[in-house]
Amino acid sequence: MTDADQKTCLLELLVVFF
């Protein structure tokens, strides 16, 4: 995984929680 992919995953998690 690249840095961008990891950041995208984190953003998606934030969207799910918020």
Backbone torsions as a table, in degrees:
resi	resn	phi	psi	omega
1	MET	NA	145.9	178.2
2	THR	-96.2	170.4	178.9
3	ASP	-59.2	-41.4	-178.2
4	ALA	-62.4	-42.3	179.9
5	ASP	-61.8	-43.1	-179.7
6	GLN	-63.2	-42.2	-179.7
7	LYS	-65.1	-37.9	179.0
8	THR	-63.9	-41.6	179.0
9	CYS	-61.9	-42.3	-179.9
10	LEU	-63.9	-41.9	179.8
11	LEU	-63.4	-40.2	179.7
12	GLU	-64.6	-38.7	177.9
13	LEU	-63.3	-40.9	179.2
14	LEU	-62.5	-40.3	179.3
15	VAL	-62.4	-39.2	-179.2
16	VAL	-65.9	-42.5	-176.2
17	PHE	-78.1	-30.4	-178.8
18	PHE	-109.2	NA	NA
